[in-house]
């Protein structure tokens, strides 16, 4: 039975918006890469059809999948307030469709933080209501990654009223905020989860910090989640050795195939 695939974010591989991320991922032994729509130098890099083909060719050559798309620049150009951000998300649905991707991460940190910002949340809901039908038609999940609790994001999803709006769950962020990771995963359920980031602020080498990854697996089993887990940030031993160590650890808990 299909199990878990383990990848990494291109920015944490030191290759944000750079197809060189696939070569680094191959050296580590990862299954895939979560790619960025663009960078500060070129926010909308992947709207270029030739660039899309370049990424797809690098993916094939290195034997590493393109797992999903992320718009990390929403941390600097907030979706809750900047019209450019709204247009990026709208256009990025087309990028996902062209590249055969099913998940898009929407980041809500730094300037885009939604904590204690009811006006910002209301505007995000308004904007998501506009783009959600397009995402639904394209079969693309828009995954909210933020400092909000699972219950707060679930409220946003309920108010948008679309199956396209999901939670992009980062176990490290949840733990840092003091949330109960395992309860949150079970509360959200499979229908509201799209992908996961694996991270532990207490120790970037997994199994040595505070995130209980076997308990994460148990919660995933309870809700029936099988899919991508992306390692984000692993540097203590140097980039490639740290990622290889974390991949080894995670693969022992999240295998590629599981028993029914």
C-alpha positions in Angstrom: 0.0 0.0 0.0 1.3 3.5 -0.9 3.0 5.2 2.0 5.0 8.4 2.4 7.3 10.4 0.1 10.0 12.5 1.6 11.3 15.7 0.0 12.7 19.1 0.9 11.9 22.7 0.2 14.2 24.3 -2.4 14.9 27.3 -0.2 16.2 25.1 2.7 18.4 23.3 0.2 20.0 26.6 -0.6 18.5 26.6 -4.1 15.4 28.8 -3.9 13.8 29.2 -7.3 16.7 27.4 -8.8 16.4 24.1 -10.7 19.8 23.1 -9.2 17.7 22.0 -6.2 17.1 18.7 -8.0 20.7 17.8 -8.1 21.1 18.5 -4.4 18.0 16.4 -3.6 19.4 13.5 -5.7 22.7 13.6 -3.7 20.7 13.4 -0.5 18.4 10.6 -1.7 15.1 12.5 -1.5 12.0 11.6 -3.4 11.1 15.2 -4.4 11.4 18.9 -4.1 8.9 21.6 -3.1 9.7 24.4 -5.6 9.2 28.2 -5.2 7.2 30.3 -7.6 10.0 32.8 -7.6 12.5 34.8 -5.6 13.0 38.4 -4.7 14.8 38.9 -8.0 12.0 37.4 -10.0 8.8 36.7 -8.0 7.0 35.1 -10.9 9.8 33.0 -12.4 7.7 29.9 -13.0 5.1 31.7 -15.0 7.6 31.4 -17.9 6.8 28.3 -19.9 10.5 27.8 -20.8 11.4 27.8 -17.1 8.6 25.3 -16.4 10.1 23.0 -19.1 13.6 23.5 -17.6 12.4 22.4 -14.1 10.6 19.4 -15.6 13.7 18.4 -17.5 15.9 18.7 -14.4 13.3 16.6 -12.5 13.5 13.8 -15.1 17.3 13.9 -15.4 17.9 13.7 -11.6 15.1 11.3 -10.9 13.6 13.6 -8.3 9.9 14.5 -8.4 8.4 18.0 -8.4 6.2 17.6 -5.4 4.4 20.9 -4.9 4.7 24.7 -5.4 5.2 27.3 -2.7 4.9 31.1 -2.6 7.2 32.0 0.1 7.4 35.6 -1.0 4.0 36.1 0.5 5.9 36.6 3.8 7.3 39.9 2.3 4.4 40.8 0.0 1.4 39.8 2.2 -1.6 38.1 0.7 -3.8 39.9 3.2 -3.0 43.4 1.9 -1.0 43.5 -1.3 -2.7 43.3 -4.7 0.4 41.8 -6.2 0.1 38.8 -3.9 -3.5 38.2 -4.9 -2.5 38.2 -8.6 0.4 35.8 -7.9 -1.9 33.2 -6.3 -4.4 33.6 -9.1 -1.7 33.0 -11.7 0.1 30.3 -9.8 -3.0 28.1 -10.1 -2.3 28.1 -13.9 1.4 27.3 -13.1 0.3 24.3 -11.0 -2.1 23.1 -13.7 0.6 23.4 -16.4 3.1 21.5 -14.4 0.7 18.9 -13.1 1.0 20.0 -9.4 -1.8 19.5 -6.9 -0.6 21.5 -3.9 0.3 25.2 -3.5 1.7 26.5 -0.2 0.5 30.0 0.8 2.9 31.4 3.4 1.6 33.7 6.2 4.6 34.7 8.2 6.6 37.9 8.9 4.7 40.7 7.1 1.9 38.3 6.2 1.4 37.1 9.8 -2.3 36.6 10.7 -2.1 36.4 14.4 -4.2 39.0 16.2 -5.3 40.5 12.9 -9.0 40.0 12.3 -9.0 42.5 9.5 -6.2 40.7 7.7 -8.0 37.3 8.2 -11.2 38.8 6.8 -9.4 40.1 3.7 -7.7 36.7 3.2 -11.1 35.0 3.3 -12.5 37.5 0.8 -9.6 36.9 -1.6 -9.6 33.1 -1.2 -13.3 33.1 -2.0 -12.5 34.6 -5.3 -9.7 32.2 -6.3 -11.1 29.0 -4.7 -13.4 28.1 -7.6 -10.5 28.4 -10.1 -8.4 26.2 -7.8 -11.2 23.7 -7.5 -11.6 23.4 -11.2 -7.8 22.9 -11.7 -7.7 20.3 -8.9 -5.2 22.4 -6.9 -5.2 22.6 -3.1 -4.3 26.0 -1.6 -2.5 25.2 1.6 -2.4 27.8 4.4 0.8 27.7 6.4 0.8 30.1 9.3 1.3 30.6 13.1 -2.5 30.1 13.6 -3.8 27.1 15.5 -5.6 24.3 13.6 -8.9 25.6 14.9 -8.3 29.1 13.6 -7.3 27.9 10.2 -10.3 25.5 10.1 -12.5 28.6 10.8 -11.0 30.3 7.7 -11.6 27.2 5.6 -15.2 27.0 6.8 -15.8 30.7 6.0 -14.3 30.4 2.5 -16.5 27.3 2.0 -14.3 25.6 -0.6 -12.7 22.1 -0.7 -9.7 23.7 -2.4 -8.6 25.5 0.8 -6.4 23.2 3.1 -3.9 23.4 5.9 -0.2 23.1 5.1 0.9 21.6 8.4 4.4 22.3 9.8 5.0 20.2 12.9 7.9 22.5 14.1 5.9 25.7 13.8 3.0 24.1 15.7 5.3 23.0 18.5 7.0 26.4 18.7 3.5 28.0 19.2 2.7 25.5 22.0 0.0 23.7 20.1 -0.6 20.0 20.5 0.6 18.7 17.1 -1.0 15.3 17.5 -4.4 16.6 18.6 -4.3 19.2 15.8 -3.6 16.6 13.1 -6.5 14.4 14.3 -8.8 17.5 14.5 -8.0 18.6 11.0 -8.5 15.2 9.5 -7.4 14.0 6.1 -9.8 16.3 4.2 -8.3 19.5 5.6 -4.6 18.5 5.3 -2.6 18.8 2.1 1.1 18.3 2.9 3.5 18.5 5.8 6.8 20.2 6.7 9.1 18.3 9.1 11.1 20.6 11.3 12.1 20.8 15.0 13.4 24.1 16.4 14.8 22.4 19.4 17.2 20.3 17.4 17.3 20.3 13.6 18.5 16.7 13.7 15.3 14.8 14.1 14.7 12.5 17.0 16.9 14.6 19.3 14.5 17.5 19.8 10.9 17.9 21.1 8.8 16.8 18.1 7.7 13.2 18.6 7.8 11.9 15.0 6.4 8.5 15.9 3.4 10.2 17.5 3.1 12.3 14.3 2.9 9.1 12.3 0.3 7.7 14.7 -1.8 10.8 14.2 -1.4 10.5 10.4 -2.4 6.9 10.6 -5.6 7.8 12.5 -6.7 10.3 9.8 -5.4 8.3 6.9 -2.8 10.7 5.6 -0.3 9.2 3.1 1.7 11.7 1.0 4.5 14.2 1.0 6.6 15.2 4.0 9.2 17.9 3.3 12.2 18.4 5.5 12.7 22.1 6.1 16.0 23.2 7.6 18.8 20.8 8.6 22.3 22.2 9.0 24.2 21.0 12.1 26.4 18.6 10.2 26.5 20.5 7.0 23.6 20.6 4.5 23.9 17.3 2.7 25.0 15.1 5.7 22.3 16.7 7.9 19.6 16.0 5.3 20.8 12.5 4.9 20.7 11.9 8.6 17.1 13.3 8.8 16.0 11.3 5.8 17.4 8.1 7.4 15.5 8.9 10.6 12.2 9.8 8.9 12.3 6.9 6.5 12.3 4.5 9.5 9.0 6.0 10.6 7.4 7.0 7.3 8.2 4.2 4.8 7.4 4.4 1.1 5.0 1.5 1.4 2.9 0.5 4.4 0.8 -2.4 5.3 -3.0 -2.0 5.1 
